[in-house]
Amino acid sequence: MDVLVTGGAGYIGSTVASALADAGHRPVVLDDLSTGRAEFVRGRRFYRGDIADAGLVRRIVAEHPGLRTAVHCAARVAVPESVARPADYYRTNVTGTLELAQTLAEAGVRDLVLSGSASVYGPAGAAGVDEDAPWAPASPYARTKAVAELMLADLAAATRLRVLSLRYFNPVGADPQLRTGPQQPRPGHVLGVLAESLRTGASFPVRGTDYPTRDGSALRDYVHVWDLARAHVAAVEGFERALDGRRSQAINLGTGRGTTVHELVATFAAVTGRPVPVVAAPRRPGDTAGTFARTERAAYLLGWHAERDLATGIADLLAWLERRPALLENPALVGSSR
């Protein structure tokens, strides 16, 4: 089937598009290339533009009359940047999502898979968070994702729109076939910083050492980006079942276990065979102690569970970093989109 993928030139969106194509679907990509890469959409049906451009969205639907489902990956995602520039995040993640959803529904695209965020959840104990856990979004980024999800649920209750929101924490790795991966030359995500420390010999900053975790460093749920892409495909293909009789449904994606930053560093060293020196550093604005996602609902409604472990994600990322300069025409360009 034809599937619209917004943000399909970004890290996660491009991986979702590849997974859809591998499964026999026909991704149609909409991306403004403000942070995505043109190289990631070569050979795809691609439209360059804004998700809030109603005329363009209507044109895409008209030119693909079989299009009935959209996967919405277009978002601003950097937590520290959201603290410094909250208006940009609300403009894209909330207002842009509203315009997109309304236009799609009016044009006859009734099923929307939202690439959501588990950052909406509040602090949790050793049991992790399920979909009914209390919300306490701690950054402007997290709050925009919370508002967008609630807004889409309200639209689903009042219109023909139906919504699956896939909530996840920290994507890692790259497309196992190395078609796409993190596009930034100096990525701000933790594995990119670790790889840079390995390359330069600089100490890796552990940002926050007094969190209420087993070793004082932040706890994260690192899930392989290809596993996330598979889940989006499962949502597209099993939309009706995943809704479970509702107009909107939230589903966690994750590994079902938490990894501290110190444990991540140790796994990275084991994969590379080279120790990485660490140094204590202050917390970043918007950071939290973290938790991990419980994924029983994903297993039941999507038939999905994470298959790739953290070590595989690290190995795939390192392989991608080796390939990236040959794939990207100008690898110095910075991007941070999904």
C-alpha positions in Angstrom: 0.0 0.0 0.0 1.0 3.7 -0.3 2.1 5.1 3.0 2.9 8.8 3.6 6.0 9.2 5.8 6.5 12.7 7.1 10.1 13.4 8.2 11.2 10.6 5.9 14.6 12.1 5.2 15.5 12.1 8.9 17.2 9.4 11.0 14.1 7.5 12.1 11.8 8.4 9.3 14.2 7.2 6.6 14.6 3.9 8.5 10.8 3.5 8.7 10.6 4.2 4.9 13.2 1.5 4.2 11.4 -1.0 6.4 8.1 -0.2 4.7 9.6 -0.7 1.3 11.3 -3.9 2.4 7.8 -5.2 3.5 6.4 -4.5 0.1 4.8 -1.1 0.7 5.3 2.1 -1.2 6.5 5.0 1.0 5.8 8.5 -0.1 8.1 10.9 1.8 7.3 14.5 2.8 10.2 16.4 4.4 11.4 20.0 4.3 15.1 19.0 4.4 15.7 21.5 7.2 17.5 18.7 9.0 17.0 15.6 6.9 19.2 14.5 4.0 18.3 14.5 0.4 20.5 11.4 0.0 18.1 9.4 2.2 15.2 9.9 -0.2 16.9 9.1 -3.5 14.8 6.7 -5.5 11.7 7.4 -3.4 8.6 9.4 -4.2 9.6 12.6 -2.4 7.9 15.9 -1.8 9.9 18.7 -0.3 7.8 21.0 1.9 6.3 21.7 5.3 3.8 19.4 7.0 1.7 22.4 7.7 1.3 23.2 4.0 -2.3 22.1 3.5 -2.1 22.6 -0.3 0.9 20.4 -0.6 -0.5 17.6 1.6 -3.8 17.6 -0.4 -1.7 17.4 -3.6 0.2 14.4 -2.3 -3.0 12.6 -1.4 -4.6 13.5 -4.8 -1.5 12.1 -6.7 -1.6 8.9 -4.7 -5.3 7.9 -4.6 -4.5 4.6 -2.7 -3.0 6.5 0.2 -5.0 5.8 3.4 -2.3 5.7 6.1 0.4 8.2 7.3 3.4 7.7 9.6 4.2 11.0 11.2 7.9 11.2 12.1 8.5 14.9 11.4 9.4 16.6 14.6 12.1 18.6 16.4 13.7 16.3 18.9 16.7 17.8 20.8 15.9 18.3 24.4 18.5 21.1 25.2 17.5 22.9 22.0 13.9 22.8 23.1 14.8 24.5 26.3 16.5 27.3 24.4 14.0 27.6 21.6 10.6 26.4 22.8 8.6 28.4 20.3 10.2 26.5 17.4 9.2 23.2 19.1 5.6 24.1 19.7 5.3 25.5 16.1 6.5 22.2 14.5 5.5 19.5 17.0 2.1 20.9 17.9 0.8 23.4 15.3 2.4 21.6 12.4 1.0 18.2 13.6 -2.5 19.8 14.0 -2.4 21.2 10.4 -1.2 17.9 9.0 -3.8 15.8 10.8 -6.7 18.0 9.9 -5.6 18.1 6.2 -5.1 14.4 6.0 -8.5 13.6 7.6 -10.2 16.0 5.2 -8.5 14.4 2.3 -9.5 10.9 3.3 -6.4 9.6 5.0 -8.0 8.3 8.2 -5.2 6.3 9.8 -2.2 8.1 11.4 0.7 6.4 13.1 2.4 9.0 15.4 6.1 8.5 16.1 5.6 9.5 19.7 7.8 9.8 22.8 8.0 8.0 26.1 9.5 11.2 27.5 5.9 12.1 28.4 6.1 9.8 31.5 7.1 10.9 34.9 9.8 9.2 37.1 9.2 5.6 37.7 10.6 2.8 39.9 12.3 -0.4 39.1 9.2 -1.7 37.3 9.4 0.7 34.4 6.5 2.5 32.8 3.5 1.1 31.0 1.0 3.1 28.9 -1.1 4.0 32.0 1.9 5.4 34.0 1.5 9.0 35.1 2.7 11.8 32.8 5.2 14.4 33.9 7.0 15.7 30.8 10.2 17.5 32.0 11.2 19.5 28.9 9.6 21.7 26.3 10.3 18.9 23.8 8.5 16.3 26.0 5.6 18.7 26.6 5.1 19.3 22.9 4.9 15.5 22.3 2.4 15.2 25.2 0.2 18.0 23.8 0.4 16.6 20.3 -0.7 13.2 21.4 -3.6 14.5 23.5 -4.6 16.8 20.6 -4.7 13.8 18.1 -6.7 11.8 20.6 -9.3 14.6 20.7 -9.4 14.8 16.9 -9.9 11.0 16.7 -12.8 11.3 19.1 -14.5 14.0 17.0 -13.6 13.0 13.4 -12.9 10.0 11.2 -9.2 10.1 12.1 -7.8 7.1 13.9 -4.5 7.3 15.7 -1.8 4.9 17.0 0.8 6.7 19.1 4.1 4.7 19.4 6.0 5.9 22.5 9.7 5.2 22.8 12.8 6.5 24.5 16.3 6.4 23.0 16.8 5.1 19.4 20.3 3.7 18.7 22.1 2.1 15.8 21.4 2.4 12.1 19.7 0.6 9.2 21.4 -2.9 9.3 21.9 -2.5 5.5 23.6 0.8 6.1 21.3 2.7 3.8 20.7 5.4 6.4 21.7 6.3 10.0 22.3 9.4 12.1 23.2 12.2 9.7 25.0 14.6 12.0 28.8 14.8 11.7 29.0 15.5 15.4 25.8 14.0 16.8 24.6 15.1 20.2 23.1 11.7 21.1 25.0 9.7 23.6 26.4 7.0 21.2 27.6 9.6 18.8 29.4 11.4 21.6 31.0 8.1 22.7 32.1 7.4 19.1 33.7 10.9 19.0 35.5 10.3 22.3 36.8 7.0 20.9 38.1 8.8 17.7 39.7 11.7 19.5 40.7 10.2 22.8 38.8 12.8 24.7 37.0 11.9 27.9 33.3 11.0 27.6 31.2 13.3 29.8 28.7 11.5 32.1 26.1 14.2 32.5 24.7 13.7 36.0 26.2 11.4 38.6 23.8 11.8 41.5 20.6 10.4 40.0 18.6 7.8 42.1 19.8 4.9 40.0 22.0 1.9 40.7 25.2 3.7 39.8 24.1 7.4 40.0 24.1 7.9 36.2 20.9 8.4 34.2 18.9 5.3 33.2 17.8 5.0 29.6 15.9 2.5 27.4 18.1 2.2 24.3 16.1 0.6 21.4 17.5 -0.3 18.0 16.2 2.0 15.3 15.4 -1.0 13.1 13.3 -2.5 15.8 11.4 0.8 15.9 11.0 0.8 12.2 9.6 -2.8 12.3 7.1 -1.6 14.9 5.9 1.2 12.7 5.4 -1.3 9.8 3.5 -3.6 12.2 1.3 -0.7 13.2 0.6 0.2 9.5 -0.2 -3.4 8.7 -2.2 -4.2 11.8 -3.9 -0.9 12.5 -7.3 -2.3 13.2 -6.2 -4.9 15.6 -3.8 -2.5 17.4 -6.6 0.0 18.0 -8.4 -2.7 20.0 -11.8 -1.1 19.5 -10.7 2.4 20.2 -10.4 5.6 18.1 -6.8 6.2 19.4 -4.3 4.0 21.2 -0.9 4.4 22.8 1.7 1.6 22.6 5.1 1.6 24.2 8.2 0.5 22.3 11.3 -0.5 24.1 13.6 -3.2 25.3 11.9 -3.7 28.6 15.0 -3.0 30.5 17.0 0.1 31.5 20.7 0.7 30.9 22.6 3.3 32.9 25.1 5.6 31.2 28.0 3.9 32.9 26.7 0.5 31.7 26.4 1.9 28.2 30.0 3.0 28.3 31.0 -0.4 29.5 29.1 -2.1 26.6 30.6 0.3 24.1 34.1 -0.6 25.4 33.3 -4.3 25.1 32.1 -3.9 21.5 35.1 -1.8 20.4 37.7 -3.5 22.5 38.9 -0.1 23.7 38.2 1.6 27.0 36.7 5.1 27.0 37.8 7.5 29.7 34.9 9.2 31.4 34.5 12.5 33.3 31.7 13.7 35.5 29.8 16.6 34.0 26.7 18.7 35.0 23.2 17.6 33.9 21.9 19.1 30.7 18.8 21.3 30.8 15.7 19.0 30.6 17.4 15.8 31.6 15.8 13.3 34.0 16.9 10.2 35.9 15.0 8.2 33.3 13.2 4.8 33.2 12.4 2.1 30.7 9.3 1.1 28.7 7.2 -1.9 29.5 6.1 -3.4 26.3 3.4 -6.0 27.0 0.9 -4.1 25.0 3.2 -4.0 21.9 3.6 -7.7 22.1 -0.2 -8.3 22.4 -1.5 -5.7 19.9 1.4 -5.6 17.4 3.1 -8.9 17.8 6.3 -6.9 18.3 9.2 -7.1 20.6 12.7 -5.7 20.4 15.1 -8.2 18.7 18.4 -6.3 18.6 20.4 -5.7 21.7 22.5 -2.7 22.7 25.8 -4.3 21.5 24.2 -4.7 18.1 23.1 -1.1 18.0 26.6 0.0 18.9 28.2 -2.2 16.2 25.6 -1.0 13.6 26.2 2.7 14.5 30.0 2.3 14.2 29.6 0.5 10.8 27.4 3.4 9.6 29.9 6.0 10.8 32.5 4.3 8.6 30.1 4.3 5.6 28.6 7.8 6.1 31.3 10.0 4.4 30.9 8.0 1.2 27.1 8.2 1.2 26.5 11.8 2.1 27.7 14.4 -0.4 28.4 16.9 2.3 28.7 15.1 5.6 29.5 18.4 7.4 25.9 19.4 7.2 24.2 19.2 10.6 20.8 17.6 11.0 18.7 16.5 14.0 15.4 15.4 12.6 13.9 12.0 13.1 
